[in-house]
Amino acid sequence: QLQASGGGLVQAGGSLRLSCSASGRIFSTMGWFRQAPGKEREFVATTSWNGGRTYYADSVKGRFTISRHNSKNTMYLQMSSLKPQDTAVYYCAAARDAFYSNYDVIGNYDYWGQGTQVTVSS
């Protein structure tokens, strides 16, 4: 039900915008996670259904912006000032319920996209 796109190869300091198209329903909570080679999947950002509440991992705060366009049932992640350590497969995720804590917990999300590769060269 989730389809992520927009990944690619970019130089350090550059920008990319990821998209996540959802089908079937409007999800209360949507978010992005990422997984670098040899590392565990980690939280990046999350947004409530109307974008009124957003949370970010400290590592991306001030550089990434999460947003959603409900009429298109699409979520975005605008990534700027990219660093080589941002290199990872980025996954979009969605939850049926709204939650106000533990938004960084993988198990709280019910649906996952297939992932899109982001590579930042130095």
Order of alpha helices (4+ residues) and beta strands (2+ residues): beta-beta-beta-beta-beta-beta-beta-beta-beta-beta-beta
